[in-house]
């Protein structure tokens, strides 16, 4: 479906497109089901999907903007998901700050109060972006390499935050020379998720998605 917003002028052209699958790979019932699910999903997530395809096609968009937009897609499509409450990443600045606070308060709080403070400072809620991103990854982990893990998710989210808010004080982020590989992984994660959501079989997804 064409996005009528036309928010960019320059798009990549693909003169040598090849098909990864053939018509015989799908039954008539498969095709009807896939198109029905795609139509329903597009209606529910049109803004996120438009952002993804605009970003994918715009040849003049810098890597930082691509990362920001792909994470925005993931943020949007996982709004209804809830991940696990889990301890924050030990390399993040938030973890180091929380540990400093806990060390300073250990002498003036009871054990139960210390435990409550630890839960508040060191654990992320399942509704936050990282647990939701991890929930999405769970859906397609059989299609992804081992390098798409908690460390990757933490770094890519922190990087998006620094890109969006330049004054963010965070050290555990991607280096500029890691952007290209991260962007490729994000596009393949999103493609895997979209194909899985509309009911394409694993064998066909693996013909399309390559790492």
KESE-707727 format. One line per 2 residues: number of its first residue (from 1); their letters; for each residue x negated, y negated, z of N, C-alpha, C, O. Coordinates in Angstrom, 2 decimals. Layout:
<guros>
NUM> a> X/Y/Z/X/Y/Z/X/Y/Z/X/Y/Z  ...
</guros>
This chain:
<guros>
1> xx> -0.84/1.19/0.00/0.00/0.00/0.00/-0.88/-1.25/0.00/-1.85/-1.34/0.76  -0.54/-2.18/-0.84/-1.36/-3.38/-0.99/-1.08/-4.35/0.14/0.08/-4.60/0.48
3> xx> -2.14/-4.90/0.71/-1.99/-5.92/1.74/-1.76/-7.26/1.05/-2.62/-7.73/0.30  -0.62/-7.87/1.29/-0.25/-9.11/0.60/-0.89/-10.35/1.21/-0.72/-11.45/0.68
5> xx> -1.62/-10.19/2.29/-2.25/-11.35/2.91/-3.37/-11.91/2.04/-3.61/-13.12/2.05  -4.07/-11.04/1.30/-5.17/-11.46/0.42/-6.13/-12.37/1.18/-6.37/-13.51/0.78
7> xx> -6.68/-11.86/2.26/-7.51/-12.68/3.13/-8.97/-12.77/2.68/-9.77/-13.44/3.33  -9.33/-12.11/1.60/-10.68/-12.25/1.08/-10.65/-12.25/-0.45/-9.69/-11.78/-1.06
9> xx> -11.70/-12.77/-1.04/-11.73/-12.91/-2.49/-12.56/-11.82/-3.16/-12.18/-11.31/-4.21  -13.68/-11.47/-2.55/-14.63/-10.58/-3.20/-14.43/-9.14/-2.73/-14.40/-8.88/-1.53
11> xx> -14.29/-8.23/-3.65/-14.12/-6.82/-3.28/-15.09/-5.96/-4.09/-15.48/-6.30/-5.21  -15.47/-4.85/-3.49/-16.31/-3.90/-4.21/-15.52/-3.22/-5.31/-14.33/-2.97/-5.16
13> xx> -16.18/-2.93/-6.40/-15.56/-2.14/-7.46/-16.17/-0.75/-7.43/-17.36/-0.59/-7.15  -15.37/0.25/-7.72/-15.83/1.64/-7.67/-15.58/2.31/-9.02/-14.61/3.05/-9.17
15> xx> -16.45/2.04/-10.00/-16.21/2.57/-11.35/-16.45/4.07/-11.47/-15.93/4.72/-12.38  -17.23/4.63/-10.56/-17.61/6.04/-10.68/-17.01/6.90/-9.56/-17.67/7.80/-9.03
17> xx> -15.78/6.62/-9.20/-15.14/7.38/-8.15/-14.99/8.84/-8.55/-14.67/9.15/-9.70  -15.24/9.73/-7.61/-15.03/11.15/-7.88/-14.07/11.70/-6.83/-13.97/11.17/-5.73
19> xx> -13.36/12.73/-7.18/-12.39/13.33/-6.27/-13.06/14.43/-5.46/-13.76/15.28/-6.01  -12.85/14.40/-4.15/-13.39/15.43/-3.28/-12.48/16.64/-3.20/-12.91/17.74/-2.85
21> xx> -11.23/16.43/-3.53/-10.26/17.52/-3.48/-9.52/17.59/-4.81/-9.61/16.68/-5.64  -8.80/18.68/-5.02/-8.02/18.87/-6.23/-6.56/19.08/-5.87/-6.23/19.43/-4.74
23> xx> -5.70/18.86/-6.84/-4.26/19.00/-6.60/-3.92/20.41/-6.10/-3.01/20.59/-5.30  -4.66/21.39/-6.59/-4.38/22.77/-6.20/-4.72/23.05/-4.73/-4.33/24.08/-4.18
25> xx> -5.44/22.12/-4.08/-5.78/22.29/-2.67/-4.58/22.04/-1.76/-4.62/22.36/-0.57  -3.50/21.48/-2.34/-2.33/21.13/-1.54/-1.07/21.71/-2.18/-0.91/21.72/-3.40
27> xx> -0.18/22.20/-1.33/1.13/22.64/-1.81/2.01/21.41/-1.98/1.67/20.33/-1.50  3.12/21.58/-2.66/4.06/20.47/-2.83/4.56/19.99/-1.47/4.74/18.80/-1.24
29> xx> 4.78/20.95/-0.58/5.23/20.61/0.77/4.16/19.79/1.51/4.48/18.84/2.21  2.88/20.18/1.34/1.77/19.44/1.95/1.78/17.98/1.49/1.65/17.06/2.30
31> xx> 1.94/17.79/0.19/1.89/16.44/-0.38/3.02/15.57/0.15/2.80/14.42/0.51  4.23/16.14/0.19/5.36/15.38/0.72/5.13/15.01/2.19/5.38/13.88/2.60
33> xx> 4.64/15.97/2.97/4.41/15.74/4.39/3.35/14.68/4.61/3.52/13.79/5.45  2.24/14.76/3.86/1.16/13.79/4.00/1.62/12.38/3.66/1.31/11.43/4.38
35> xx> 2.37/12.24/2.57/2.85/10.91/2.19/3.86/10.37/3.20/3.85/9.17/3.49  4.71/11.22/3.73/5.68/10.78/4.75/4.96/10.31/6.00/5.31/9.27/6.57
37> xx> 3.96/11.08/6.44/3.22/10.70/7.65/2.40/9.43/7.43/2.29/8.59/8.32  1.83/9.29/6.21/1.08/8.08/5.91/1.98/6.85/5.94/1.60/5.81/6.49
39> xx> 3.17/6.96/5.34/4.11/5.84/5.31/4.52/5.44/6.72/4.57/4.25/7.04  4.81/6.42/7.57/5.20/6.14/8.95/4.06/5.50/9.73/4.27/4.54/10.48
41> xx> 2.85/6.04/9.55/1.70/5.52/10.29/1.37/4.10/9.82/1.01/3.25/10.63  1.49/3.85/8.51/1.21/2.52/7.99/2.21/1.50/8.54/1.83/0.38/8.88
43> xx> 3.47/1.89/8.63/4.48/0.98/9.17/4.16/0.61/10.62/4.36/-0.53/11.04  3.66/1.58/11.37/3.36/1.35/12.78/2.05/0.59/12.99/1.91/-0.13/13.97
45> xx> 1.08/0.76/12.06/-0.26/0.21/12.26/-0.74/-0.57/11.04/-1.93/-0.53/10.71  0.15/-1.28/10.38/-0.21/-1.94/9.12/-1.34/-2.96/9.29/-2.25/-3.02/8.46
47> xx> -1.29/-3.77/10.35/-2.33/-4.78/10.54/-3.71/-4.14/10.73/-4.70/-4.59/10.15  -3.76/-3.08/11.55/-5.04/-2.40/11.79/-5.55/-1.74/10.52/-6.74/-1.83/10.21
49> xx> -4.66/-1.09/9.78/-5.07/-0.40/8.55/-5.51/-1.41/7.50/-6.50/-1.19/6.80  -4.78/-2.52/7.37/-5.20/-3.56/6.43/-6.58/-4.09/6.77/-7.41/-4.29/5.89
51> xx> -6.83/-4.31/8.06/-8.15/-4.80/8.50/-9.23/-3.81/8.12/-10.30/-4.20/7.66  -8.97/-2.51/8.32/-9.96/-1.49/7.98/-10.29/-1.52/6.49/-11.47/-1.56/6.12
53> xx> -9.27/-1.52/5.63/-9.53/-1.46/4.19/-10.09/-2.78/3.66/-10.90/-2.77/2.73  -9.68/-3.91/4.23/-10.28/-5.18/3.84/-11.77/-5.19/4.16/-12.59/-5.63/3.36
55> xx> -12.11/-4.70/5.33/-13.51/-4.65/5.76/-14.31/-3.70/4.90/-15.45/-4.01/4.52  -13.74/-2.57/4.59/-14.42/-1.57/3.78/-14.70/-2.07/2.36/-15.70/-1.69/1.75
57> xx> -13.81/-2.92/1.85/-13.91/-3.36/0.46/-14.63/-4.68/0.26/-15.03/-4.99/-0.86  -14.79/-5.45/1.30/-15.38/-6.79/1.16/-16.90/-6.70/1.15/-17.53/-6.48/2.18
59> xx> -17.48/-6.89/-0.03/-18.92/-6.69/-0.18/-19.75/-7.81/0.44/-20.97/-7.67/0.55  -19.13/-8.91/0.84/-19.87/-10.03/1.42/-19.72/-10.13/2.93/-20.18/-11.10/3.53
61> xx> -19.09/-9.17/3.54/-18.90/-9.22/4.98/-20.17/-8.74/5.68/-20.65/-7.65/5.38  -20.74/-9.53/6.59/-21.99/-9.13/7.26/-21.77/-7.94/8.19/-20.64/-7.70/8.62
63> xx> -22.83/-7.20/8.51/-22.71/-6.02/9.38/-22.04/-6.30/10.72/-21.25/-5.49/11.20  -22.36/-7.44/11.32/-21.76/-7.76/12.61/-20.24/-7.86/12.52/-19.53/-7.40/13.42
65> xx> -19.75/-8.46/11.44/-18.30/-8.58/11.25/-17.66/-7.23/10.97/-16.53/-6.96/11.39  -18.39/-6.37/10.27/-17.86/-5.03/10.02/-17.69/-4.26/11.32/-16.66/-3.62/11.54
67> xx> -18.70/-4.32/12.18/-18.60/-3.64/13.48/-17.43/-4.19/14.28/-16.65/-3.42/14.85  -17.30/-5.50/14.33/-16.21/-6.13/15.08/-14.84/-5.66/14.55/-13.95/-5.33/15.33
69> xx> -14.70/-5.64/13.23/-13.41/-5.28/12.65/-13.08/-3.79/12.83/-11.93/-3.44/13.10  -14.08/-2.93/12.69/-13.81/-1.49/12.86/-13.45/-1.17/14.30/-12.59/-0.33/14.55
71> xx> -14.10/-1.83/15.25/-13.75/-1.60/16.66/-12.37/-2.18/16.95/-11.63/-1.63/17.77  -12.01/-3.27/16.29/-10.66/-3.83/16.44/-9.61/-2.85/15.94/-8.54/-2.72/16.54
73> xx> -9.92/-2.15/14.85/-9.02/-1.10/14.35/-8.82/-0.04/15.42/-7.70/0.35/15.73  -9.93/0.44/15.99/-9.86/1.49/17.01/-9.11/1.01/18.24/-8.31/1.74/18.82
75> xx> -9.36/-0.23/18.63/-8.66/-0.82/19.77/-7.15/-0.82/19.52/-6.37/-0.49/20.42  -6.76/-1.19/18.31/-5.34/-1.31/17.99/-4.64/0.06/17.94/-3.57/0.22/18.52
77> xx> -5.23/1.02/17.25/-4.54/2.31/17.06/-4.55/3.18/18.31/-3.85/4.19/18.37  -5.35/2.80/19.32/-5.39/3.59/20.56/-4.63/2.92/21.71/-4.71/3.38/22.85
79> xx> -3.90/1.85/21.43/-3.21/1.12/22.49/-2.27/2.01/23.30/-2.11/1.83/24.50  -1.65/2.99/22.63/-0.70/3.86/23.31/-1.38/5.05/23.99/-0.72/5.84/24.67
81> xx> -2.69/5.19/23.81/-3.43/6.30/24.42/-3.89/5.93/25.82/-4.02/4.76/26.17  -4.14/6.95/26.60/-4.76/6.74/27.91/-5.84/7.77/28.10/-5.58/8.97/28.08
83> xx> -7.06/7.30/28.28/-8.18/8.20/28.50/-8.36/8.53/29.97/-7.48/8.25/30.79  -9.47/9.12/30.29/-9.75/9.52/31.67/-10.38/8.35/32.44/-11.15/7.57/31.89
85> xx> -10.02/8.26/33.71/-10.73/7.34/34.60/-12.13/7.93/34.82/-12.25/9.05/35.30  -13.15/7.19/34.49/-14.50/7.75/34.56/-15.49/6.69/35.02/-15.25/5.49/34.91
87> xx> -16.61/7.16/35.53/-17.65/6.24/35.98/-18.22/5.49/34.78/-18.41/6.07/33.71  -18.50/4.21/34.96/-19.03/3.41/33.86/-20.45/3.85/33.53/-21.12/4.49/34.34
89> xx> -20.89/3.51/32.32/-22.19/3.97/31.83/-23.32/3.41/32.69/-23.35/2.22/33.00  -24.26/4.27/33.08/-25.32/3.88/34.02/-26.34/2.92/33.43/-27.11/2.31/34.17
91> xx> -26.34/2.77/32.10/-27.27/1.82/31.48/-26.64/0.44/31.28/-27.32/-0.50/30.88  -25.35/0.34/31.55/-24.66/-0.93/31.32/-25.00/-1.94/32.41/-25.33/-1.57/33.54
93> xx> -24.91/-3.22/32.04/-25.18/-4.27/33.02/-24.15/-4.25/34.13/-24.47/-4.57/35.28  -22.91/-3.88/33.81/-21.86/-3.80/34.84/-22.22/-2.78/35.92/-22.00/-3.03/37.11
95> xx> -22.78/-1.65/35.52/-23.15/-0.62/36.50/-24.26/-1.14/37.43/-24.20/-0.97/38.65  -25.25/-1.78/36.84/-26.36/-2.30/37.64/-25.88/-3.40/38.60/-26.32/-3.47/39.74
97> xx> -24.96/-4.24/38.11/-24.40/-5.28/38.98/-23.60/-4.66/40.12/-23.70/-5.10/41.26  -22.80/-3.63/39.81/-21.98/-2.97/40.82/-22.86/-2.31/41.89/-22.55/-2.37/43.08
99> xx> -23.94/-1.69/41.48/-24.85/-1.04/42.42/-25.47/-2.08/43.36/-25.65/-1.82/44.55  -25.80/-3.23/42.83/-26.37/-4.30/43.65/-25.37/-4.74/44.71/-25.74/-4.94/45.87
101> xx> -24.09/-4.91/44.32/-23.04/-5.30/45.27/-22.86/-4.24/46.34/-22.74/-4.55/47.52  -22.85/-2.97/45.93/-22.66/-1.88/46.89/-23.80/-1.81/47.90/-23.58/-1.56/49.08
103> xx> -25.01/-2.03/47.42/-26.17/-2.00/48.33/-26.10/-3.14/49.36/-26.51/-2.98/50.51  -25.59/-4.28/48.92/-25.52/-5.44/49.82/-24.39/-5.31/50.85/-24.44/-5.93/51.91
105> xx> -23.38/-4.51/50.53/-22.22/-4.40/51.43/-22.23/-3.14/52.28/-21.34/-2.97/53.12  -23.19/-2.26/52.08/-23.18/-0.97/52.77/-23.22/-1.12/54.29/-22.66/-0.29/55.00
107> xx> -23.87/-2.15/54.78/-24.02/-2.31/56.23/-22.80/-2.95/56.91/-22.69/-2.91/58.13  -21.92/-3.53/56.14/-20.79/-4.25/56.74/-19.43/-3.63/56.41/-18.39/-4.20/56.76
109> xx> -19.42/-2.48/55.76/-18.16/-1.81/55.42/-18.15/-0.40/55.99/-19.19/0.25/56.12  -16.94/0.07/56.33/-16.81/1.46/56.78/-16.98/2.37/55.56/-16.98/1.91/54.42
111> xx> -17.13/3.68/55.81/-17.31/4.63/54.71/-16.11/4.63/53.77/-16.27/4.70/52.55  -14.92/4.56/54.34/-13.72/4.56/53.50/-13.64/3.27/52.68/-13.25/3.31/51.51
113> xx> -13.99/2.14/53.27/-13.99/0.87/52.54/-15.06/0.88/51.45/-14.84/0.37/50.35  -16.20/1.46/51.76/-17.28/1.56/50.78/-16.83/2.41/49.59/-17.14/2.11/48.44
115> xx> -16.10/3.49/49.90/-15.60/4.38/48.85/-14.59/3.65/47.95/-14.62/3.79/46.73  -13.71/2.88/48.58/-12.73/2.12/47.81/-13.39/1.10/46.91/-12.99/0.92/45.76
117> xx> -14.41/0.42/47.44/-15.14/-0.57/46.64/-15.88/0.10/45.49/-15.92/-0.43/44.38  -16.45/1.26/45.76/-17.15/2.01/44.72/-16.21/2.39/43.59/-16.55/2.28/42.41
119> xx> -15.00/2.84/43.96/-14.00/3.20/42.95/-13.62/2.00/42.10/-13.44/2.10/40.89  -13.50/0.84/42.76/-13.09/-0.37/42.05/-14.18/-0.89/41.11/-13.89/-1.39/40.03
121> xx> -15.43/-0.76/41.53/-16.53/-1.35/40.77/-17.14/-0.41/39.73/-17.54/-0.86/38.66  -17.20/0.87/40.05/-17.97/1.80/39.22/-17.13/2.63/38.24/-17.67/3.33/37.38
123> xx> -15.82/2.56/38.37/-14.98/3.41/37.51/-14.13/2.57/36.57/-13.57/1.54/36.95  -14.04/3.03/35.33/-13.21/2.36/34.34/-11.83/3.02/34.32/-11.71/4.23/34.54
125> xx> -10.81/2.23/34.05/-9.45/2.76/33.96/-9.24/3.38/32.59/-9.85/2.98/31.60  -8.35/4.38/32.55/-8.09/5.09/31.30/-7.49/4.23/30.21/-7.50/4.60/29.04
127> xx> -6.96/3.05/30.59/-6.35/2.16/29.60/-7.36/1.21/28.96/-7.02/0.49/28.02  -8.59/1.20/29.46/-9.62/0.34/28.87/-10.10/0.92/27.54/-9.86/2.10/27.25
129> xx> -10.78/0.10/26.75/-11.13/0.50/25.39/-12.01/1.75/25.33/-11.74/2.64/24.53  -13.05/1.82/26.15/-13.95/2.95/26.05/-13.25/4.29/26.28/-13.42/5.20/25.47
131> xx> -12.46/4.46/27.36/-11.75/5.73/27.53/-10.77/6.03/26.39/-10.58/7.18/26.01  -10.15/4.97/25.84/-9.24/5.19/24.71/-10.01/5.61/23.46/-9.55/6.47/22.71
133> xx> -11.17/5.00/23.24/-12.03/5.39/22.12/-12.46/6.85/22.28/-12.45/7.61/21.31  -12.83/7.23/23.49/-13.22/8.62/23.75/-12.06/9.58/23.50/-12.26/10.70/23.03
135> xx> -10.84/9.12/23.80/-9.65/9.93/23.54/-9.48/10.14/22.04/-9.14/11.24/21.60  -9.70/9.11/21.26/-9.63/9.23/19.79/-10.68/10.21/19.29/-10.40/11.06/18.45
137> xx> -11.90/10.09/19.83/-12.98/10.99/19.42/-12.61/12.45/19.73/-12.94/13.35/18.96  -11.94/12.67/20.86/-11.52/14.02/21.23/-10.65/14.64/20.13/-10.72/15.84/19.89
139> xx> -9.83/13.82/19.49/-8.93/14.31/18.45/-9.68/14.84/17.23/-9.19/15.72/16.53  -10.87/14.30/16.98/-11.58/14.65/15.74/-13.00/15.14/16.00/-13.82/15.17/15.08
141> xx> -13.32/15.51/17.24/-14.70/15.84/17.59/-15.25/17.02/16.80/-16.46/17.12/16.59  -14.37/17.91/16.35/-14.83/19.05/15.56/-15.29/18.64/14.16/-15.89/19.43/13.44
143> xx> -15.02/17.39/13.78/-15.41/16.89/12.46/-16.62/15.97/12.54/-17.13/15.51/11.51  -17.09/15.68/13.76/-18.13/14.67/13.96/-19.44/15.29/14.46/-19.42/16.36/15.06
145> xx> -20.56/14.61/14.22/-21.85/15.10/14.73/-21.99/14.83/16.23/-21.25/14.02/16.79  -22.93/15.50/16.86/-23.15/15.33/18.30/-23.60/13.93/18.67/-23.47/13.51/19.82
147> xx> -24.14/13.20/17.69/-24.62/11.84/17.97/-23.48/10.86/18.24/-23.70/9.77/18.77  -22.25/11.25/17.88/-21.09/10.44/18.23/-20.66/10.87/19.63/-19.80/11.74/19.79
149> xx> -21.25/10.24/20.63/-21.06/10.67/22.01/-20.81/9.45/22.90/-20.60/8.34/22.41  -20.83/9.66/24.21/-20.54/8.58/25.15/-21.53/7.43/25.02/-21.14/6.27/25.15
151> xx> -22.81/7.75/24.78/-23.82/6.70/24.62/-23.51/5.83/23.41/-23.60/4.60/23.47  -23.16/6.48/22.30/-22.82/5.74/21.08/-21.62/4.83/21.32/-21.64/3.66/20.93
153> xx> -20.59/5.37/21.96/-19.37/4.59/22.21/-19.69/3.39/23.10/-19.23/2.28/22.83  -20.47/3.61/24.15/-20.83/2.51/25.06/-21.59/1.42/24.31/-21.29/0.24/24.45
155> xx> -22.57/1.82/23.52/-23.39/0.85/22.81/-22.58/0.07/21.77/-22.74/-1.14/21.64  -21.72/0.78/21.04/-21.00/0.10/19.96/-19.96/-0.86/20.52/-19.72/-1.93/19.95
157> xx> -19.33/-0.50/21.65/-18.37/-1.41/22.28/-19.08/-2.62/22.87/-18.62/-3.75/22.71  -20.21/-2.39/23.55/-20.99/-3.51/24.09/-21.47/-4.44/22.98/-21.47/-5.66/23.13
159> xx> -21.88/-3.84/21.87/-22.34/-4.63/20.73/-21.21/-5.48/20.18/-21.40/-6.66/19.89  -20.01/-4.87/20.04/-18.85/-5.64/19.57/-18.56/-6.81/20.52/-18.24/-7.91/20.07
161> xx> -18.68/-6.57/21.83/-18.40/-7.63/22.80/-19.41/-8.78/22.68/-19.04/-9.95/22.79  -20.67/-8.43/22.45/-21.71/-9.46/22.29/-21.50/-10.23/20.99/-21.70/-11.44/20.94
163> xx> -21.09/-9.53/19.93/-20.81/-10.19/18.65/-19.64/-11.16/18.79/-19.68/-12.28/18.29  -18.60/-10.70/19.48/-17.39/-11.51/19.64/-17.59/-12.64/20.63/-17.09/-13.75/20.44
165> xx> -18.34/-12.35/21.70/-18.60/-13.35/22.75/-20.12/-13.47/22.92/-20.70/-12.77/23.75  -20.77/-14.34/22.15/-22.25/-14.40/22.14/-22.90/-14.65/23.49/-24.07/-14.32/23.68
167> xx> -22.17/-15.21/24.43/-22.75/-15.47/25.75/-22.67/-14.28/26.68/-23.10/-14.36/27.83  -22.11/-13.17/26.19/-22.03/-11.97/27.02/-23.43/-11.49/27.37/-24.29/-11.37/26.50
169> xx> -23.65/-11.22/28.63/-24.97/-10.82/29.11/-25.02/-9.30/29.22/-24.71/-8.74/30.27  -25.42/-8.63/28.14/-25.45/-7.17/28.10/-26.69/-6.70/27.36/-26.98/-7.19/26.26
171> xx> -27.41/-5.76/27.95/-28.65/-5.26/27.34/-28.44/-3.95/26.57/-29.15/-3.68/25.61  -27.46/-3.14/26.99/-27.29/-1.81/26.39/-26.44/-1.94/25.13/-25.25/-1.63/25.12
173> xx> -27.09/-2.41/24.05/-26.42/-2.65/22.79/-27.28/-2.10/21.64/-28.42/-1.67/21.85  -26.72/-2.12/20.45/-27.45/-1.67/19.27/-28.47/-2.73/18.84/-28.22/-3.93/18.97
175> xx> -29.62/-2.27/18.35/-30.55/-3.16/17.68/-30.03/-3.45/16.28/-29.24/-2.68/15.73  -30.47/-4.56/15.71/-30.00/-4.91/14.37/-30.28/-3.82/13.35/-29.49/-3.62/12.43
177> xx> -31.41/-3.12/13.51/-31.75/-2.08/12.54/-30.91/-0.81/12.72/-31.03/0.13/11.93  -30.06/-0.77/13.75/-29.17/0.35/13.96/-27.76/0.10/13.42/-26.92/1.00/13.41
179> xx> -27.51/-1.12/12.98/-26.16/-1.50/12.54/-25.66/-0.64/11.38/-24.52/-0.16/11.39  -26.50/-0.44/10.38/-26.06/0.27/9.17/-25.60/1.69/9.49/-24.55/2.13/9.02
181> xx> -26.39/2.40/10.30/-26.01/3.76/10.68/-24.73/3.76/11.52/-23.87/4.62/11.34  -24.61/2.79/12.42/-23.41/2.71/13.26/-22.17/2.42/12.43/-21.11/2.98/12.69
183> xx> -22.30/1.55/11.44/-21.16/1.23/10.56/-20.73/2.47/9.79/-19.54/2.74/9.66  -21.70/3.22/9.29/-21.35/4.45/8.56/-20.60/5.42/9.47/-19.59/6.01/9.07
185> xx> -21.08/5.59/10.69/-20.41/6.48/11.64/-18.99/6.00/11.94/-18.06/6.80/12.00  -18.83/4.70/12.12/-17.50/4.16/12.40/-16.53/4.42/11.25/-15.38/4.80/11.47
187> xx> -16.99/4.21/10.01/-16.10/4.46/8.87/-15.71/5.93/8.79/-14.57/6.24/8.46  -16.63/6.82/9.07/-16.33/8.24/9.01/-15.43/8.69/10.17/-14.58/9.55/10.00
189> xx> -15.62/8.10/11.34/-14.75/8.37/12.47/-13.31/7.96/12.12/-12.36/8.71/12.34  -13.18/6.75/11.57/-11.85/6.23/11.23/-11.20/7.07/10.12/-10.02/7.38/10.19
191> xx> -11.98/7.42/9.12/-11.43/8.25/8.04/-10.99/9.61/8.57/-9.93/10.11/8.20  -11.81/10.20/9.43/-11.45/11.49/10.03/-10.14/11.37/10.80/-9.26/12.22/10.70
193> xx> -10.04/10.29/11.58/-8.83/10.06/12.39/-7.61/9.88/11.50/-6.56/10.48/11.76  -7.72/9.06/10.46/-6.59/8.81/9.57/-6.14/10.10/8.87/-4.95/10.40/8.80
195> xx> -7.10/10.83/8.35/-6.76/12.07/7.64/-6.14/13.10/8.57/-5.20/13.79/8.19  -6.65/13.20/9.79/-6.08/14.12/10.77/-4.65/13.70/11.13/-3.76/14.54/11.24
197> xx> -4.45/12.40/11.31/-3.14/11.89/11.71/-2.06/12.13/10.65/-0.89/12.32/10.99  -2.44/12.12/9.38/-1.42/12.31/8.34/-1.31/13.77/7.91/-0.58/14.10/6.97
199> xx> -2.02/14.65/8.60/-1.80/16.08/8.42/-2.64/16.79/7.38/-2.27/17.87/6.93  -3.78/16.19/6.98/-4.67/16.86/6.04/-5.42/17.97/6.79/-5.88/17.76/7.91
201> xx> -5.54/19.13/6.16/-6.19/20.28/6.80/-7.68/20.02/7.00/-8.30/19.25/6.27  -8.24/20.69/8.02/-9.67/20.52/8.33/-10.56/20.82/7.14/-11.53/20.10/6.88
203> xx> -10.23/21.88/6.41/-11.09/22.27/5.28/-11.16/21.17/4.23/-12.19/20.98/3.59  -10.05/20.45/4.04/-10.04/19.37/3.05/-10.72/18.12/3.61/-11.41/17.41/2.89
205> xx> -10.53/17.86/4.90/-11.20/16.70/5.51/-12.71/16.85/5.41/-13.42/15.89/5.13  -13.20/18.07/5.63/-14.65/18.30/5.60/-15.24/18.14/4.20/-16.44/17.92/4.05
207> xx> -14.39/18.25/3.17/-14.86/17.96/1.80/-15.05/16.46/1.59/-15.86/16.02/0.78  -14.28/15.68/2.35/-14.27/14.23/2.18/-15.25/13.55/3.10/-15.93/12.60/2.70
209> xx> -15.34/14.03/4.36/-16.17/13.42/5.38/-17.52/14.10/5.43/-17.60/15.32/5.57  -18.58/13.32/5.31/-19.93/13.90/5.37/-20.81/13.04/6.26/-20.74/11.82/6.22
211> x> -21.66/13.71/7.07/-22.62/13.01/7.91/-24.02/13.47/7.53/-25.01/13.01/8.11
</guros>
